Amino acid sequence: MKFYSIKRITKFGVVSFWRNLWLSLATITIITLSLIIASSTVILNALINTSIKTAQDKIDISVYFKQDTRESKIQDIIFELEELPQAQSVVYIPKQEALEKFKQKHQDDILILESLEELDDNPLLATINIKAKEIDYYPAIVDFLNQERFRDYIEKIDYNDNKIVIDKLNTISKSIKKGGFLVGLAFITISVLMIFNTIKLTIHSRGREIEIMKLVGATNWFIRGPFIVEGILFGLISTIITIIILFFTINKISPQVSLFFTDYEETLMGYFLVYFWQILGLTLLMSIALGVVSSLIAMRKHLKV
């Protein structure tokens, strides 16, 4: 197709867009709402998934041994734990190392340091920290440690269980996905119908013009081209509006969202900026596809060329 033909097709598409301005604006509004819902769903789910990962990383089991437990017995228990298929890592912290870490942590607290100096023995207990391969494996490890044969050696088992938080985040994530999908699907359906009707009206209003173009030998794609351009315009303008609205909305709510995701260093706005080009590309692709596919459906049904 020659350059001047592409130029004329584009021109006809733009003219058609402006001829049905109010219908075009209504269509763009619906597409924009669809894109905002889809983009927001993706961004929020990505942030929630990162928070889940952060919470999972904080789960562990700390086992404190009694003061009189022999080192050899501790090593035997460590060996058994390392052999468990559920265990990912087992880190041993001897009494002396625990004491040094405690002193380091409270190095500015003179009262605590002086109190330690007055004690004859190290008051801290030998500890092992255990991480499981999967979050659901922790109860099995705790059950293993609660066996009768270990009770003479283990003083306390501290299970830092963030599973409740993770379950809540998973529930929120699923709700956002489900709600976002249903609402987004509804708006996408409305968008397709709006574009379909816009192109349909344009085809009918240009019926005589199209007949003349066919009589003088215009190719099918020369006739169809402006309607595809119109669909692309719907997508382009909707993408620009969507990105602008997302930017200012996310910038406004980012501090409030950060209060909920307290363990996540990245802010919602920071996440948006880091993945800006991916979000823009996905939004642009989705909107143009929506516009072009809807235009093609309308042409297939109403444009007989």
RALINQUI-V160372 format. One record per residue. RES is the residue in one small letter. OMEGA is omega in degrees with one decimal (NA if undefined). BURIAL is 1 if it has 24 or more other ideal C-beta (glycine too) atoms within 12 Angstrom, else 0. Layout:
# RALINQUI-V160372
res = <RES | RES>
omega = <OMEGA | OMEGA>
burial = <BURIAL | BURIAL>
This chain:
# RALINQUI-V160372
res = <m | k | f | y | s | i | k | r | i | t | k | f | g | v | v | s | f | w | r | n | l | w | l | s | l | a | t | i | t | i | i | t | l | s | l | i | i | a | s | s | t | v | i | l | n | a | l | i | n | t | s | i | k | t | a | q | d | k | i | d | i | s | v | y | f | k | q | d | t | r | e | s | k | i | q | d | i | i | f | e | l | e | e | l | p | q | a | q | s | v | v | y | i | p | k | q | e | a | l | e | k | f | k | q | k | h | q | d | d | i | l | i | l | e | s | l | e | e | l | d | d | n | p | l | l | a | t | i | n | i | k | a | k | e | i | d | y | y | p | a | i | v | d | f | l | n | q | e | r | f | r | d | y | i | e | k | i | d | y | n | d | n | k | i | v | i | d | k | l | n | t | i | s | k | s | i | k | k | g | g | f | l | v | g | l | a | f | i | t | i | s | v | l | m | i | f | n | t | i | k | l | t | i | h | s | r | g | r | e | i | e | i | m | k | l | v | g | a | t | n | w | f | i | r | g | p | f | i | v | e | g | i | l | f | g | l | i | s | t | i | i | t | i | i | i | l | f | f | t | i | n | k | i | s | p | q | v | s | l | f | f | t | d | y | e | e | t | l | m | g | y | f | l | v | y | f | w | q | i | l | g | l | t | l | l | m | s | i | a | l | g | v | v | s | s | l | i | a | m | r | k | h | l | k | v>
omega = <-175.6 | -175.6 | -177.0 | 177.3 | 177.3 | -179.8 | -179.3 | 177.8 | 178.5 | -179.9 | 179.7 | 178.6 | 179.2 | 178.9 | 179.3 | 177.7 | -177.0 | 178.7 | 180.0 | -170.3 | -175.3 | 176.8 | 177.4 | 179.9 | 178.0 | 178.7 | 179.3 | 179.5 | -179.7 | 178.5 | 179.9 | 177.8 | 177.9 | -178.4 | 179.5 | 179.3 | -179.2 | -178.6 | 180.0 | 178.4 | -179.9 | -177.0 | -178.5 | 178.7 | 177.9 | 179.8 | 178.8 | 178.9 | 177.1 | 178.2 | 176.7 | 179.2 | 178.6 | 179.2 | 178.8 | -179.7 | -177.6 | 179.0 | 173.3 | 175.8 | 175.7 | -179.2 | -179.5 | -178.0 | 177.7 | -174.8 | -174.6 | 179.6 | -178.3 | 179.2 | -179.0 | 179.5 | 177.4 | -179.9 | 177.3 | 179.9 | 177.3 | 179.9 | 179.6 | 179.2 | 179.9 | 179.3 | 179.7 | 179.6 | -178.7 | -174.1 | 176.3 | 178.9 | 177.0 | -176.3 | -178.2 | 176.6 | 179.2 | -177.9 | -177.1 | 178.7 | 177.8 | 178.3 | 179.8 | 178.8 | 179.0 | 178.5 | 179.4 | -178.7 | -177.1 | -175.4 | -179.8 | -179.4 | -175.5 | -177.1 | 179.6 | -179.1 | 178.9 | 178.6 | 177.9 | -178.6 | -178.2 | -179.5 | 179.7 | -176.7 | 175.6 | -176.4 | -176.2 | -176.3 | 172.6 | -173.3 | 166.8 | 177.2 | -174.8 | 172.6 | -179.8 | 179.4 | 179.2 | -178.0 | -177.9 | -178.0 | -174.4 | 178.6 | 179.5 | 178.9 | 177.8 | 177.8 | 178.3 | -178.2 | -179.0 | 178.8 | -178.2 | -174.6 | 179.7 | -171.7 | 179.1 | -174.5 | -175.7 | 178.6 | -174.8 | 173.1 | -178.8 | -177.9 | 178.6 | -170.8 | 174.0 | -174.5 | 179.6 | 178.2 | -178.9 | 178.5 | 178.4 | 178.6 | 177.4 | 178.2 | 177.7 | -179.3 | 180.0 | 179.7 | 179.1 | 179.4 | -177.5 | -179.6 | 179.2 | -179.7 | -176.7 | 179.7 | 178.7 | 179.3 | 178.8 | -179.5 | 177.7 | 177.7 | 178.0 | 179.3 | 179.6 | -180.0 | 179.3 | 179.4 | 179.1 | -178.1 | 177.5 | 179.1 | 178.8 | 179.2 | 179.4 | 179.4 | -179.0 | -179.5 | -179.8 | -176.1 | -179.0 | 180.0 | 179.3 | 178.4 | 179.2 | 179.5 | 178.3 | -179.1 | -178.7 | 172.4 | 178.0 | 179.9 | 179.3 | -177.8 | 175.5 | 178.0 | -178.4 | -173.1 | -178.4 | 179.9 | 175.7 | 176.9 | 179.0 | 177.3 | 177.4 | 178.2 | 176.4 | -178.5 | -178.4 | -178.0 | 178.5 | 179.0 | -180.0 | -179.9 | -179.4 | -178.2 | 178.8 | 179.7 | 178.6 | -177.8 | -175.9 | 178.8 | 179.9 | 177.9 | -178.4 | -173.5 | -176.1 | 179.6 | -180.0 | 179.0 | -179.6 | 177.7 | 178.5 | -179.7 | -173.1 | -177.2 | -176.8 | -174.5 | -177.6 | 176.0 | 178.3 | 179.0 | 178.4 | 178.2 | -179.9 | -178.8 | 179.8 | -176.9 | -175.4 | -175.0 | 176.5 | 179.1 | 178.9 | -178.7 | -179.7 | 179.4 | 179.8 | 179.9 | -178.7 | -176.3 | 179.4 | 177.4 | 178.8 | -179.5 | -176.7 | -179.4 | 178.7 | 178.3 | -180.0 | 178.1 | 179.9 | -179.9 | -179.0 | -176.3 | -170.0 | -177.8 | -177.5 | 176.9 | NA>
burial = <0 | 0 | 0 | 0 | 0 | 0 | 0 | 0 | 1 | 1 | 0 | 1 | 1 | 1 | 0 | 1 | 1 | 0 | 0 | 1 | 0 | 0 | 1 | 1 | 0 | 0 | 1 | 1 | 1 | 1 | 1 | 1 | 1 | 1 | 1 | 1 | 1 | 1 | 1 | 1 | 1 | 1 | 1 | 1 | 1 | 1 | 1 | 1 | 1 | 1 | 1 | 1 | 0 | 0 | 1 | 1 | 0 | 0 | 1 | 1 | 1 | 1 | 1 | 1 | 1 | 0 | 0 | 0 | 1 | 0 | 0 | 0 | 0 | 1 | 0 | 0 | 1 | 1 | 0 | 0 | 1 | 0 | 0 | 1 | 0 | 1 | 1 | 1 | 0 | 1 | 0 | 1 | 1 | 0 | 1 | 0 | 0 | 1 | 1 | 0 | 0 | 0 | 0 | 0 | 0 | 0 | 0 | 0 | 0 | 0 | 0 | 0 | 0 | 0 | 0 | 0 | 0 | 0 | 0 | 0 | 0 | 0 | 0 | 1 | 1 | 1 | 1 | 1 | 1 | 1 | 1 | 1 | 0 | 0 | 1 | 0 | 1 | 1 | 0 | 0 | 1 | 1 | 0 | 1 | 1 | 0 | 0 | 0 | 0 | 1 | 0 | 0 | 1 | 1 | 1 | 0 | 1 | 0 | 1 | 0 | 1 | 1 | 1 | 0 | 1 | 1 | 0 | 0 | 1 | 1 | 0 | 1 | 1 | 0 | 0 | 1 | 1 | 0 | 0 | 1 | 0 | 0 | 0 | 1 | 0 | 0 | 1 | 1 | 0 | 1 | 1 | 1 | 1 | 1 | 1 | 1 | 1 | 1 | 1 | 1 | 1 | 1 | 1 | 0 | 0 | 1 | 0 | 0 | 0 | 1 | 0 | 0 | 1 | 0 | 0 | 0 | 0 | 0 | 0 | 0 | 0 | 1 | 1 | 1 | 1 | 1 | 1 | 1 | 1 | 1 | 1 | 1 | 1 | 1 | 1 | 1 | 1 | 1 | 1 | 0 | 1 | 1 | 1 | 0 | 0 | 1 | 1 | 0 | 0 | 1 | 0 | 0 | 0 | 1 | 0 | 0 | 1 | 0 | 0 | 0 | 1 | 0 | 0 | 1 | 0 | 0 | 1 | 1 | 1 | 0 | 1 | 1 | 0 | 0 | 1 | 0 | 0 | 0 | 1 | 1 | 0 | 1 | 1 | 1 | 0 | 1 | 1 | 1 | 1 | 1 | 1 | 1 | 1 | 1 | 1 | 1 | 0 | 1 | 1 | 0 | 0 | 1 | 1 | 0 | 0>
